[in-house]
Amino acid sequence: MSIFNVLTLLGGLAFFLYGGTELSDGLISVSGNKLERMLAKLTSNRFKGLLLGTGVTPVIQSSSATTVMLVGLVNAGIMTLRQTIPVIMGANIGTTVTAWILSLAGITSENVFVQLLKPTSFAPMFAVVGIILHTAGKSDRNKSIGRSMIGFALLMHGMELMSSSMQPLADMPSFSKLFTAFSNPILGVLVGAVLTGIIQSSSASVGILQALTLTGIIKFSSVIPIILGQNIGTCVTALLASIGTDRNARRCALVHVYFNVIGTILFMSVFYTIDAFYPVPFMQARATPYGIAIFHTTFNVLTTTILIPFTKQLERLAILSIPDSKAPLPSHLARTASSSIHTGLTQRRYDPLYTEEMKQASLEAARNDLRILDDRFLNQPTFAVSQSWQVAVQMLSLSQQAFTRSMELLEKYDESVVTEVFRLEDMVDHYEDGLGSYLVKVSARRLNRADSRAASTILHLLSDFERISDHAVNIAQSFREMHEKDLRFSGEAVRELETYTAAVNDILARALAVFRDKNVTLAATIEPLEEVTDNLTNEIKGRHIRRLRAGLCTIELGFILTDLCTSLERVADHCSNIAATIIEMEHSALDTHMYLHRIKHDDPEFRRLFLEFQARYVLPIQRDLPVNEEDLSVEVGTTVVAENVVTE
């Protein structure tokens, strides 16, 4: 075997591994986050989990990748340990599909139709179609399909290179003697496990073994122990991925090891005992690529059939191996443990009513919620972005809760409600830190256009979400000030603020739904409502001026009322930003400022919605003093919209 054969072998292995990676990444991108969602939702019983693992693994071309995905889902609290066990068993069956595909390299026939099944016949066509789709395709889906086809062609080309480079080994007696030594089951298992552990891919190690069998001198007696070892070696990837995770995630990786080790021990004990007394004929037969595929599939199906009734016992064994201990803090949450960069958080540090125990409880709650942002999902960027979006929705929901709770103080002051608002705002701060750090990692990965826009949108809106909760704190502090100074709004002012609050609650609920569902249609209703809230601010301030001049209100209460109106108006403004950003994300060519200018000046639908909301949120008739139109800057019943374009 010359140096050129060695170089060809190494080059073929490189093509094989890179092609497999591209094939897997492309298929994952095509599927979006559906695979992870299916794993999380469709594992209600062991048989569904088994079928799901069997179906998912051929798509991503790696049982190790499936197990790593499961480790991440368990660490994030999305799946339980017991749910993952049947999926792991199914993944071992699903990974054998690759061996069947690679076995096509061993086809030998003069028949034209049979020849078309050989990789050398169809792989070039896959490459041509793939490069066209990848370079000329306009959609991310077409580009990902093209990427998968290119990866498949590279994988098959690598298989051909490895096979051709190994042909000279057929004439080397030393090579034949080496594989004869692997007939020793223990040695064969060790070699298979070590080789697979090094390259971290059972599919790749099986492919190498299939390429070696094309030399025609390797027997099944040597191949079988190596295949058994390959099943054990593939667990290394999941074990490495479980480092730094919580105990259940580490147990998940350990279940994968136990399943393959127990299966190997059971098979070897029975099979080699039978072979010792009644020699199995095919053990001395020459191994073939399709023979390896048959054995690989048979072994995993039999092992799964035997062990699937014992999922509870496997779970118990993993729990005994890794006893309960405190879960470590995920890397993207490290900053939240000590961060105090937010103004609100720094101010509350000196608030005796918001104690250290409360702050620690807030941190623990946020840390638990942010577990779904697992670093192991970064290898599936689409799912990582989906998880980030889910956390962002929860963050906006917390801000909404903080605002709603703060405005409850208008009716009746309650210090526990103030503390609850502080707690919610504190959690939002932690969300912003953890989510922002995680999205920086996600953005460093190769993202398709849709995922890139989604990640950018979340990063852009984080400050809006956080500021809404800050305004809730400002509102709560205003009501606390009134309580401490024994100040009261008049009945008219309270009713006016209740109307204003209803309008802001409406726009905030709409903004949450717009962001959660990426609902562009609903987003179009927010800007007209935001204009109504602006006019409510002006009208309430004008009414306050009247009461002040009539001696029915004080300057001190006026300052508080102004602060409240400003906070309410700012919340509505942030909702407007959310709606405009979602519209821009869904229509990437749209400029936000041009959009807002156009709808306010030219859109009849905007005017219709504005008038509808204006009629819905009308301030109560002012009864505590007569209206003096001459010296007021803002008239009661006067509404100014879009730079005085619409008035009534």
WOSUL-V715532 format. One line per field, one symbol per residue. psi: psi as a letter, one per 30 degrees, with the letter a starting at -180 (. if undefined). burial: b if it has 24 or more other C-alpha atoms within 12 Angstrom, else e. A space follows every 50 residues. Layout:
psi: ???
burial: ???
This chain:
psi: jleeeeeeeeeeeeeeeeeeeeeeeeeeeefbgeeeeeeffhhfleeeee eeeeeeefeghkeeeeeeeeeeeeefgelleeefeeeeeeeeeeffeeee effffgkjlfkeeeeffkefefeeeeeeeeeeeeefkfleeeeeeeeeee eeeeeeeeeeeeeeffefffgjeeeeeefeeffjeeeeeeeeeeeeeefh jeeeeeeeeeeefffggklffeeeeeeeeeeefffeeeeeffkglleeee eeeeeeeeeeeeeeeeeeeeefeefeeikkefeglkklefeeeeeeeeee eeeeeefffheeeeeeeeeeejlklkklkleffeefffkhfkeeeeeffg jffjleeeeeeeeeeeeeegffikfffffieeeeeeeeeeeeeeeeeeee eeeeeefffeekkjeeeeeeeeeeeeeeeeeeeeeeeefeeeffljklee eeeeeeeeeefeeeeeeeeeeeeeeeeeeeeeeeghkklleeeeeeeeee eeeeeeeeeeeeeeeefhjeeeeffeeeeeeeeeeeeeeeeeeeeeeeff gglleeeeeeeeeeeeeeeeeeeeeeeeeeeeeeefiffkkeeeeeeeef ffjfeeeeeeeeeefeikklkjffllkjfegkfkkkfkkkkihgekl.
burial: eeeeeeebbebbbbbbbbbbbbbbbbbbbbbbbebbbbbbebbeebbbbb bbbbbbbbbbbbbbbbbbbbbbbbbbbbbbbbbbbbbbbbbbbbbbbbbb bbbbbbbeeeeeeeeeebbbebbeebbebbbebbeeeeebbbbbbbbbbb bbbbbbbbbbbbbbbbbbbeeeeeebeebbebbebbbbbbbbbbbbbebb bbbbbbbbbbbbbbbbbbbbbbbbbbbbbbbbbbbbbbbebbbebbbbbb bbbbbbbbbbbbbbbebbeeebeeeeeeeeeebeebbbbbbbbbbbbbbb bebbeebbeebeebbebbbeeeeeeeeebbbbbebbbeeeebebbeebee eeebeeebbeebbbebbbbbbbbbbbbbbbbbbbbbbbbbbbbbbbbbbb bbbbbbbbbbeebeeebbbbbbbbbbbbbbbbbbbbbbbbbbbeeebbbb bbbbbbbbbbbbbbbbbbbbbbbbbbbbbbbbeeeeebbbebbbebbbbb bbbbbbbbbbbbbbbbebbbebbbbbbbbbbbbbbbbbbbbbbbbbbeee eebeeebbebbbbbbbbbbbbbbbbbbbbbbbbbbbeeeeebeebbeebb eeeeebbebbbebbeebbbbebeeeeeeeeeeebbbbbbbbbeeebee
